[in-house]
Every structure is written in structure tokens, then in C-alpha cells.
Amino acid sequence: MLMTDYIETAKEEMKRADHLIFVSLKYTRTVDVIKHVIERLINAIDNMFSVVLEKLKEDGRIDSIPVAPIPKAHLLKELFPDDELMQEFCTLFVRLRKIDQAKFERSTEFRRHVTMTAILADDEMVNIDIDSITDDFKKTKIFLEHVEKIIGVSEV
């Protein structure tokens, strides 16, 4: 896939996440919608990671790009040790994937405080509600702008 394809796919995923948060979640208030937002954010971040790695490969800084998502995140963490935002998103990406794959419980569905409680492998409980998923979405939008600066794209 071309670099522009990755960035466009990431933007499309962000549009879908935006709609899920500000329309679907606003009216339905279900854990299923929160789960879908998490999936969209994972897809968007994965595409952002891919475009950065493609740029690094094109520039000759790396020889190959890992296929699996987690090794991509670990490689970027190594390649950008001083970039706080990249470090934060590598960690967030791994955490979102764990949350997505974890068993979860639903509480207060159809109410303002709808909450998805993910039970991670190490018996850690993570609560995701409308406010926390909206914060993650807003941070991901900032990260998208950061990625565009890294790859040198002002507007695609």
C-alpha cells in the first residue's frame, strides 16, 4: 500500500470514530458502540504507524516493516525514543488492543454513564466510558497531525 493510502485510511477510520462517538454513542449509549470506537481507533493508529514506517523505509532508516501490529509499535518506540507523543501512542495502541481482545462487562447501558469494564489477562480492570473514549479520540486526532508532520504531508 502507498503512504497516501495509509494516511487516507487512518483519516477515514477517524471519521467513523467521530460519528460513532458524537452521534451513535450520544443516542444509543451502549457498550457495543464503545467497542466499535476502540476498534476504529486501533485501525487508525495502526495505519498511522504503517505510514511512518513506510516513510522510514523509504528514507533508508529501516530495512523492513513488521507485519504484526505490536512489533510495529515496539519498533517505533525504539526509533523515536525522544518523541513523547510517539511513546504515548505506542503504549496506548498496545493497551487498546489488550482491551479490545479482553472479556468485558457492561454497566449502566442506555444511560449517560455507560461503562465497558475490560478484564485484562493480569486481572486488571479497565473502565471505559464516554468521557475516556472521547479523550482517546481527541488525542488520536492530535497524533494524526503529528504523523503528518513526521512524514512531511501538510494536506493529502
Secondary structure, DSSP 8 states (H G I E B T S, - for coil): --HHHHHHHHHHHHHHHHHIIIIIHHHH--HHHHHHHHHHHHHHHHHHHHHHHHHHHHTTS-S---SSHHHHHHHHHHH-TT-HHHHHHHHHHHHHHHHHHSEEEEESTTSTT-EEEEE-TTS-EEEEEHHHHHHHHHHHHHHHHHHHHHHT-S--
